[in-house]
Amino acid sequence: MYEHDENEVLRDVMAGLNDEVPPMPEGLHQAWMQKVEDSKTEGQKPRKQLTRFLSIAAALVFVFGGTLLTRDSLDTAVTGQPDATQTKTIAIYARRGPETETAVQDDATANSAMFTMARGADTTVHADTPAVPGQKVIRTATLLIETQDYDDSLAGIMDACTQAGGWIEHSSESVNTYSDTRTVWLVLRIPQEHLDDFLAGAGDMGRILSRTESAEDVTASYQDTRARLDTQLALMERLQALITESADLGELLALESQIADTQYQIDTLQATLNATDQQVSYATVTITLQEKQTVSLTDTRVSLSQRLGTALSLGWQSLLDFLGDAVVFLAAASPFLAIAAAAVIIIKLIRRRKK
Amino acid sequence: MTDEFTLRRAQKGDAQAFEQLVTPHEQMLWRVCWHYTRHQEDAADCLQETMLKAWKAIKSYRGDCSLSSWLYRIAATVCLDFLRKQKRLPQTESADEMAEEEGFTPVDSSPTPDEAVIRRESADNIRAAIDSLPGDMRTVIILYALQGLGYEEIAAATQTAVGTVKSRLNRARQKIAKFLAGGNISADTASDQMKGGQPNVRA
């Protein structure tokens, strides 16, 4: 109580100080209200702008990103075919000697082969025909050729192959729908003695962008296989002689089993030698023939107006394609968007009710 | 009582609702600001800053204390910050005084009755004595003696316990008495008085 009374003294004595407080300046109320209003617009404007900007950015990212990410799968789902941006294999044929068979070459393999050839562009190797008689050398060559007269060049290659006595082991042709150019991937087998002539004539088929040749000497392994075969043949002769002389049933059975094993070895070794002989006799030539785009934006022979027209046309077509893809994407995403919109509306309603 | 609806509107960013809410406390805040600064322009600046801070912080007001206590707290903080920037606030109290605030009561070494000393003094001297107080004591003196707030209200406004408020008030009273009796609290304050000027008052 004492403390309370003493503090009361403070109130008594200082009450007079309140009388000295001047009246609040006129306009102070308006001044702080103005500050409040200013701060309101300062704080909210950038936030509103930021929110608006982020919303637009999110929508654009959603539509663009979604379209770009899903266009392939949606196109495939609708058309059941690969996308137009990818190279489509339109003609597949292969010929092996007198027989004809069909093989399917997928795009991935073709692209991979082209990539390998492109990589080999700077490592061109010229292999010579074997000089030593009996030497076994497997020769391969890879060519990347660009041409404007695609059909003539392709026909030229086919003729040259036939004239050289070779055959087409594999062939696949594709079209790039954007640049409207064709590419053919050929695997030819050319008799080794005519390989150099064939390759020399390749320059006439178009512009050679890369050329790679290699030669693998397999003489040692070939002779080794040949020696093993001779041994097995000698063994077979000996076994056959033994079986004619033998009269014991158990011995006969053992000899027959050994003859079967030896025959298997002979067949395997003979097949290896045959395959090597064929690889040695017929060199493998892989040719990628690309059709050169006749109208190019970087082609100086094309006038500026033509280039502008082409650019506009391509741009317009791309825009239409994109818009089409975007519409397809939005249609595909519409169920998800509907669910998201319903969720937002429900959350907003709940919040409003709580308030 | 705070109008709940008006408060909600203000919290949602309605400046008119905010105005409606705080205008009844405007005069009271003006007096507080003036008692701290004792300068018309400074008090006006502090009041504007107080209102701006209150506007920005109104969203965080949860009604734990009365709106007036909440506004007092903001005004006290703004004014003390202002005085600190102007270097018009004395150093904080000693360790003994801090310990006392925590509940330890030192032996009273001044036998002089505070009441008698305080009652004798003129308004100018009392004002100078208030100016010489550290920030926390000045706040409780202004709110208690000049604004007429109770201990609980001050405790709410300063976010301290009632016991702390009473302790601060008690020590503030003793310091004022000591100041008035000639035993000035700080060297700065003594120096100001020697020069005949009013301590901590801007020209």
Interface residues (C-beta under 8 A of the other chain):
Chain A: E3 D5 E6 N7 V9 L10 R11 D12 V13 M14 A15 G16 L17 N18 E20 V21 P22 M24 P25 L28 H29 A31 W32 M33 K35 V36 E37 S39 K40 G43 Q44 K355
Chain B: R8 G13 A15 F18 E19 T23 E26 Q27 W30 R31 W34 H35 Q40 A44 L47 Q48 M51 L52 W55 K56 D114 E115 I118 R119 E121 A123 I126 R127 I130 I141 Y144 A145 L146 G148 K166 L169 N170 R173 I176
